[in-house]
Amino acid sequence: MRLNSRAWPHRFEEVPWRDIAARFDAMAAVHPEFGPVAEIVASVLACGGDAHLAALTSMHDLVVTARPVPAHPPIPVVVVRSPSSGFVGAGGVFIEHRSVTGHDDGIFRDGAEAVPLFWRFMIEKFGIESGFGAQR
């Protein structure tokens, strides 16, 4: 049976959070509109969230899932859309949950709200809180 899922359809090839941080920091230094994504990545590293969350990038978007990463797709993910993705303009952020059931969720906000919005998604979708680790 095929589900109406927009979850990650490939093997999740995670990238170290420090590498992702370096990439988004460099982009934000040249293009400030990438600052909200860089701030999200910095918040994950600052609270030890990298022990509970795995990530990769898809072009300029940040794709996150909970650990342990499922071995086979589809994989539920939260995607933080960058300004170059076409989903949001400079100064804004769009974060979406892509579930395996097709019950997806997405919210647009001002870039200043990016970090709290990201952690709201981590709590609601994966049960992971900033600074508290896994809450499952």
Secondary structure, DSSP 8 states (H G I E B T S, - for coil): ------SB-S------HHHHHHHHHHHHHH-GGGHHHHHHHHHHHHTTGGGTEEEEEETTEEEEEESS--SSS-B-EEEEE-GGGSSS-TTEEEEEEE-SSS--EEEEEEGGGHHHHHHHHIIIII-EETTTEE--
